[in-house]
Amino acid sequence: MSIDSLFRPLQVRSLRLPNRIVMAPMTRSFSPGGIPTAEVAAYYRRRAQGEVGLIVTEGTVVERPAARNDANVPVFHGDALPQWKRVADEVHAAGGRIAPQLWHVGSSRGIGADWRPFGRVDSPSGLVMPGKQVLEPMTEEDIADTIAAFGRSARAARELGFDAVEIHGAHGYLIDQFFWGALNLRTDRWGGATIGERAAFGAEVVRAVRAGVGEDIPVILRLSQWKAQDFAVKNAANPRELEAWLTPLSEAGVDVFHCSQRRFWEPEFPDSELNFAGWAKKVTGKPTITVGSVGLDGEFIAAFGGASSRPASLDGLVRRLEAEEFDLVAVGRALLADPQWVRKIRDGRHDELGVFERSALATLS
């Protein structure tokens, strides 16, 4: 099957992409004290040199005391900003385009028995898991300051010359905790019995980010049904609920929905072959990004347990892209292991594609 559809340009607001391949955001934890290093800048520059259409950075956190749960996760405020400018400048010098992913982990705890949060933890209702309340719910002041923090980081991204901004609203982190009915038990304007009501916090974050970047720069929102706390849970059980969830987010200013699945080829709802990105595009009319084990035969959760993954056919992916089920394709582990993956796919050098090993997570190659 022809891969030409992967290499068609795409325009979203002021952002013109030379192809449909996005580097998926992947937490790397190589930024001591939250400050990205020269090695981090070089890591992203290599992907730009490899002709990735759009690089989305690892999650980088907004200015709240416990917005991160790892001291080596980068921040996007204060002393880190000059170093993020270096990252953007190096990517642009290599001909690339880049978006920071703005993040807040909420009540998702860090790794290790001795982990302690950096400050008071933000959570919609104080729950860390369904039925397990160990924290105080966020106050109105906490919520307002968090929304403003996203806006400040978005404005900084524009001032530093980034090409787009992505908001992390997936995987059981703070914004997704507001979406998730089992963790959001609030009865005020930030909660509610329906997913449409629980979208209110996310929509206000989107509005703040849109105000921060202005009208020219695209706003991307990463969403998932699954959570790190529960792989099987869904915010939306059917297309009607999906539309109720995504419509207020779209109206708030989202340009592109980045739809995370563990396996992109799996249907989102019964009686349709459309995946999550396909359904998101259908109910909003907005461009979408699909992601989930693209280019490899094993899914990424298994990789953390040591499983390797071999290169896999892109035929099914390309067929869906040609059918315009979605508009962009995010690639994670394959690009992490090989900065030249895009060029090799374009040039038909499939025999040069390598196996992904867990050891790739331990370096900034």
MOQUIRA-V957721 format. One record per backbone hydrogen bond with DSSP energy under -1.0 kcal/mol. CO is the residue of the C=O (numbers start at 1). NH is the residue of the N-H. If there is no record, write none. Layout:
CO_NH, CO_NH
//
This chain:
3_6, 4_7, 6_20, 10_17, 12_15, 15_12, 17_10, 20_329, 21_53, 21_54, 22_331, 23_56, 31_34, 32_35, 34_75, 37_41, 38_42, 39_43, 40_44, 41_45, 42_46, 43_47, 44_48, 45_49, 46_50, 47_52, 48_51, 54_23, 55_99, 60_103, 61_76, 62_64, 64_67, 67_105, 70_73, 72_31, 74_61, 77_80, 78_81, 80_84, 81_85, 82_86, 83_87, 84_88, 85_89, 86_90, 87_91, 88_92, 89_93, 90_94, 91_96, 92_95, 97_55, 98_163, 99_57, 100_166, 101_60, 102_168, 103_62, 104_174, 105_108, 112_115, 123_138, 126_134, 126_135, 129_132, 132_128, 139_143, 140_144, 141_145, 142_146, 143_147, 144_148, 145_149, 146_150, 147_151, 148_152, 149_153, 150_154, 151_155, 152_156, 153_157, 154_158, 155_159, 156_160, 157_162, 158_161, 165_220, 166_102, 167_222, 170_173, 171_228, 173_177, 174_178, 175_179, 176_180, 180_183, 180_184, 188_191, 194_198, 197_200, 199_203, 200_204, 201_205, 202_206, 203_207, 204_208, 205_209, 206_210, 207_211, 208_212, 209_213, 210_214, 216_14, 218_165, 219_255, 219_256, 220_167, 221_258, 222_169, 223_260, 230_227, 238_242, 239_243, 240_244, 241_245, 242_246, 243_247, 246_250, 247_251, 248_252, 249_254, 250_253, 256_221, 257_289, 258_223, 263_266, 274_268, 275_279, 276_280, 277_281, 278_282, 279_283, 280_284, 281_285, 287_257, 288_327, 288_328, 289_259, 290_330, 291_261, 292_264, 293_296, 295_312, 302_307, 303_306, 309_356, 310_297, 314_318, 315_319, 316_320, 317_321, 318_322, 319_323, 320_325, 321_324, 328_290, 329_22, 331_24, 332_336, 333_337, 334_338, 338_341, 340_344, 341_345, 342_346, 343_347, 344_349, 345_348, 348_350, 349_352, 350_353, 356_309, 357_360, 358_361, 359_362
//
